[in-house]
């Protein structure tokens, strides 16, 4: 069974496009959003990234997994999407310090890099206070599973210590499929409400043996064929 089946807040495709459009004028902000949306980074991970975290040759991001406790650091490698590579290039070219230990998002703060609070406020500002950073990570994870990634792959990309944590996105994927099928229903609003509150009787009822027990409505000949196929 799934460990957690609570509702997970996700961004629709329209929400994502709107957010990216809003941050497009600021290269740093655009890269921050894409690193969470296309790479699934936690806000703590993205705010403290250094140049050494990027493998420019293989177009991959190398992140130390904060949630995995081990004597030796555990890292995960995340392939970069073309739009993330493009945004990274725009930011990198404007960096004064391009040393390996230099931060991608440097500030004059005590830590030397942008804070989690500033990232949080930035996301809220550009989304009319509707989106917070972890929603981008949720969306990334859900999209992975939706596109067919197995749990082990999703777990590695997300940096989850346990596959149980990743399994909640299976539930989201199933809900999305159900919604997609429901969206095919072209009935009018009136017809949907009517069918919901005044449903038609079943064509047949199955008993414990899986055979037809009682026919309420329907054509006898068609039901006979269905019954034979069922057997």
SVG drawing of the C-alpha trace seen along z (x, -y; Angstrom):
<svg xmlns="http://www.w3.org/2000/svg" viewBox="-35 -42 74 62">
<polyline fill="none" stroke="black" stroke-width="0.4" points="0.0,0.0 1.0,-3.6 2.5,-5.2 0.8,-8.5 -2.2,-9.4 -2.8,-13.0 -3.4,-15.6 -0.1,-16.9 -0.1,-20.5 1.1,-20.5 1.5,-23.1 -0.5,-22.7 1.3,-23.2 -0.3,-26.6 0.9,-27.5 4.4,-26.5 4.4,-28.6 3.0,-31.6 5.7,-31.4 8.5,-31.0 7.2,-33.9 7.1,-36.1 10.7,-35.3 12.1,-35.4 13.4,-38.9 15.7,-38.0 18.3,-35.2 19.0,-34.3 15.4,-33.9 14.7,-31.9 17.5,-29.5 16.3,-29.1 12.8,-28.1 14.1,-25.7 16.5,-24.0 13.5,-23.1 11.0,-22.5 13.3,-20.5 15.8,-19.0 13.6,-18.6 16.0,-20.4 14.9,-21.3 15.1,-25.0 18.1,-24.4 19.9,-22.6 19.3,-25.1 20.2,-28.2 23.7,-26.9 24.8,-25.5 28.4,-26.0 30.0,-25.9 31.6,-22.6 28.2,-21.1 27.8,-21.3 29.4,-18.9 29.5,-21.1 30.8,-18.4 28.1,-15.8 25.4,-18.5 24.6,-17.1 24.0,-18.5 25.8,-16.8 24.0,-17.3 24.8,-16.1 21.8,-14.4 20.9,-16.1 18.4,-13.5 20.7,-10.5 22.7,-10.0 25.9,-8.2 29.6,-8.2 30.4,-9.1 28.6,-11.9 26.0,-10.5 25.6,-12.4 23.0,-12.2 23.5,-13.1 20.6,-14.8 20.7,-15.4 20.0,-19.0 17.2,-19.9 18.1,-22.2 16.2,-25.1 18.1,-24.7 21.4,-24.6 20.5,-27.8 19.5,-29.6 22.7,-28.3 24.8,-29.8 23.1,-33.2 23.9,-33.3 27.4,-31.8 28.6,-34.4 27.7,-37.2 29.4,-35.7 32.4,-37.7 33.9,-34.7 34.0,-31.6 36.1,-29.4 34.9,-25.9 33.9,-26.9 32.0,-30.1 28.3,-30.1 25.9,-30.2 23.7,-32.6 26.2,-34.7 25.1,-37.5 26.8,-39.7 25.2,-37.7 27.1,-35.8 26.6,-32.6 27.7,-34.0 24.7,-32.7 21.0,-33.5 18.8,-32.5 15.9,-30.1 13.6,-32.9 14.6,-35.1 13.9,-32.2 10.6,-31.5 9.6,-35.2 10.7,-35.3 8.5,-32.3 5.5,-33.7 5.9,-37.1 6.0,-35.8 3.0,-33.5 0.7,-36.0 1.4,-34.2 -0.1,-31.0 3.1,-28.9 5.8,-27.9 9.2,-26.3 8.4,-22.7 5.4,-22.7 8.0,-22.8 9.7,-19.7 6.4,-18.0 5.6,-18.8 8.9,-17.5 8.4,-14.2 4.9,-13.7 5.9,-14.4 8.6,-11.8 6.2,-9.1 3.6,-10.3 6.1,-10.0 6.9,-6.4 9.9,-6.6 10.1,-3.6 10.2,-4.2 13.9,-3.5 14.8,-6.0 12.6,-8.7 14.0,-7.9 17.5,-8.4 16.7,-11.7 14.9,-13.1 17.4,-11.9 14.9,-10.1 16.4,-7.8 13.4,-5.5 11.4,-4.4 8.3,-4.7 8.6,-8.4 8.6,-8.3 5.6,-6.0 3.2,-8.8 3.7,-10.1 2.3,-6.8 -1.0,-7.8 -0.8,-11.2 -0.1,-9.6 -3.2,-7.4 -5.3,-10.4 -4.0,-12.3 -5.0,-9.3 -8.4,-9.3 -8.8,-13.0 -7.6,-12.7 -10.3,-10.1 -12.9,-12.2 -12.0,-15.2 -13.0,-13.1 -16.6,-13.3 -18.3,-15.9 -21.7,-15.8 -23.2,-19.1 -23.0,-20.3 -26.7,-19.6 -26.3,-16.0 -23.4,-15.4 -25.3,-16.6 -28.4,-14.7 -26.4,-11.4 -24.6,-12.0 -27.7,-12.4 -30.1,-10.2 -27.8,-7.4 -29.2,-4.8 -29.5,-1.3 -26.8,1.2 -27.3,3.3 -26.6,6.4 -25.5,7.5 -22.7,10.0 -23.0,12.6 -20.1,14.1 -19.3,16.6 -18.8,13.8 -21.9,14.9 -24.9,12.8 -27.4,13.0 -30.2,10.6 -30.8,8.5 -32.5,5.1 -32.3,3.5 -30.7,4.3 -31.1,6.5 -31.2,10.2 -29.2,11.2 -26.3,8.8 -26.3,9.8 -26.2,13.5 -23.0,12.8 -21.4,10.8 -22.2,13.6 -20.5,16.2 -17.5,13.9 -17.3,13.5 -17.1,17.3"/>
</svg>
